[in-house]
Amino acid sequence: MRVQQCSSVFDVELDDVDLEIVRILHEDGRSSYSDISKTIGVSAGTVRNRISRMRASGVLCFDVWLDPHRTGLGVHATLLMKVKPRQLTETADAMADLDETAYVATLAGAYDIVADVFCRDVLDLRRLIHEKIQQIDGVIDVSTNLVTENKHQTKLNVQGALTPQKHF
């Protein structure tokens, strides 16, 4: 399953109300317009309009996440890949199309692509690497790193990250 990417139709400047809506949705993506409106002191219509505007612009996207370890996918690996010149986009797209892939990004540095994959077991991971990934045109090298424990999952402080910092 390929991860849906947000595409930006136009740039949107986010104000404090938008950032507060995003913060609330980040904490609980199922928050209702009514609950959000009560929390931040604006009408439910304002919340609905703000969310619609952010979604239409591509600034705000919704996604559903299942805990892979609780669904039988006990092996999590981060793959660092080197690819042939001028084949970065096609190779990254092919990686994103794999069912086992949870995350794909292109890099600038020693490697060209990073991907997080989830498999049932180590044998399944071996099959994925040798029978699927190494067969993708453009793949030169795959460095496999098993994730042994997730210590922290970021919850971005959107308001803090987007609010300009005062320099003294």
C-alpha positions in Angstrom: 0.0 0.0 0.0 1.5 3.3 -1.0 1.4 6.1 1.5 -0.8 9.0 0.5 1.2 12.1 0.1 -0.3 15.6 0.5 0.1 17.8 -2.5 0.1 21.5 -2.1 -2.3 23.5 -4.3 -1.3 26.8 -2.8 0.7 28.2 0.1 -1.2 28.8 3.3 0.0 31.0 6.1 -1.1 29.5 9.5 -2.2 31.7 12.3 -2.6 30.9 16.0 -6.1 29.4 15.5 -4.8 27.1 12.7 -1.9 26.0 14.8 -4.1 25.3 17.8 -6.4 23.2 15.6 -3.5 21.2 14.3 -2.1 20.7 17.9 -5.5 19.3 19.0 -5.8 17.0 16.0 -2.2 15.9 16.5 -3.1 14.8 20.1 -6.4 13.2 19.0 -7.2 13.0 15.2 -10.8 12.0 16.0 -11.6 15.3 17.8 -14.9 16.7 16.6 -15.3 20.2 15.2 -17.5 20.9 18.2 -14.9 19.7 20.7 -12.1 21.7 19.0 -14.3 24.8 18.9 -15.0 24.6 22.6 -11.3 24.2 23.5 -10.1 27.1 21.5 -13.1 29.4 21.7 -14.2 29.7 18.1 -17.3 28.4 16.3 -17.5 24.9 14.9 -18.0 26.4 11.5 -14.7 28.2 11.8 -13.0 25.0 12.8 -14.6 23.2 9.8 -13.6 26.0 7.4 -10.0 26.1 8.7 -9.5 22.4 8.5 -11.0 22.3 5.0 -8.7 25.1 3.9 -5.6 23.4 5.3 -6.6 20.1 3.7 -7.3 21.7 0.3 -3.9 23.4 0.4 -2.1 20.2 1.3 -0.8 21.6 4.6 -2.9 19.2 6.6 -3.3 15.5 5.9 -4.9 12.7 7.8 -3.5 9.2 8.1 -4.3 6.0 9.9 -1.6 4.1 11.7 -1.6 0.5 13.0 1.0 -0.6 15.5 2.9 -3.2 13.3 4.2 -5.1 16.3 0.7 -5.8 17.6 -0.5 -6.9 14.1 2.1 -9.7 13.6 4.8 -7.7 12.0 7.5 -8.2 14.6 10.6 -7.1 12.6 11.2 -3.4 12.0 14.2 -2.5 9.9 15.6 0.8 8.6 17.2 0.4 5.2 19.8 2.8 3.8 20.1 2.6 0.1 22.5 3.7 -2.6 21.0 4.0 -6.1 22.2 4.6 -9.6 22.5 8.3 -10.7 19.3 9.7 -12.3 17.2 6.8 -10.9 16.5 8.3 -7.5 12.8 9.2 -8.1 11.9 5.9 -9.8 13.7 3.8 -7.1 12.1 5.7 -4.3 8.6 5.3 -5.9 9.2 1.6 -6.3 10.2 1.3 -2.7 7.0 3.2 -1.7 4.9 0.8 -3.7 6.0 -2.2 -1.6 3.5 -3.4 0.9 6.1 -3.8 3.7 7.3 -0.2 3.4 6.0 2.3 6.0 8.3 5.3 5.2 10.5 6.3 2.3 12.6 9.5 2.0 15.3 10.6 -0.3 18.6 11.8 1.2 21.6 14.0 0.5 24.7 12.4 1.8 26.3 9.0 1.9 23.0 7.2 1.0 20.3 8.2 -1.4 17.2 6.6 0.2 16.1 5.7 3.7 13.1 3.4 4.2 11.4 1.8 7.2 10.0 -1.6 6.5 8.0 -4.1 8.7 8.1 -7.8 8.2 6.7 -10.9 10.0 10.1 -12.3 10.8 13.8 -12.2 9.8 13.2 -14.7 7.0 10.5 -12.5 5.6 12.9 -9.5 5.8 15.5 -11.5 3.9 13.0 -12.3 1.2 12.0 -8.7 1.0 15.5 -7.5 0.5 16.8 -10.2 -1.9 13.6 -10.9 -3.9 12.0 -7.5 -4.1 14.3 -4.6 -3.2 17.5 -5.8 -4.8 15.5 -6.5 -8.0 14.4 -2.9 -8.3 16.2 -1.2 -11.2 18.5 1.4 -9.8 19.3 -0.2 -6.4 23.1 -0.5 -6.0 23.4 -1.3 -2.2 21.1 -1.9 0.7 22.3 -1.5 4.3 19.9 -3.1 6.8 19.6 -1.9 10.3 17.2 -3.8 12.7 15.3 -1.6 15.1 15.5 -3.3 18.5 13.4 -0.9 20.5 11.4 2.3 19.7 12.5 4.7 22.4 10.7 7.8 21.3 8.1 8.8 18.7 8.0 12.4 18.0 5.0 14.5 18.5 6.0 17.8 16.9 5.2 20.9 18.8 3.7 22.5 15.7 3.1 25.8 17.3 6.6 26.0 18.8 8.2 24.9 15.5 6.3 27.4 13.3 6.2 30.4 15.6 9.1 32.7 14.8 11.6 32.8 17.6 12.6 36.1 19.2 16.3 36.9 19.0 17.7 39.0 21.8 
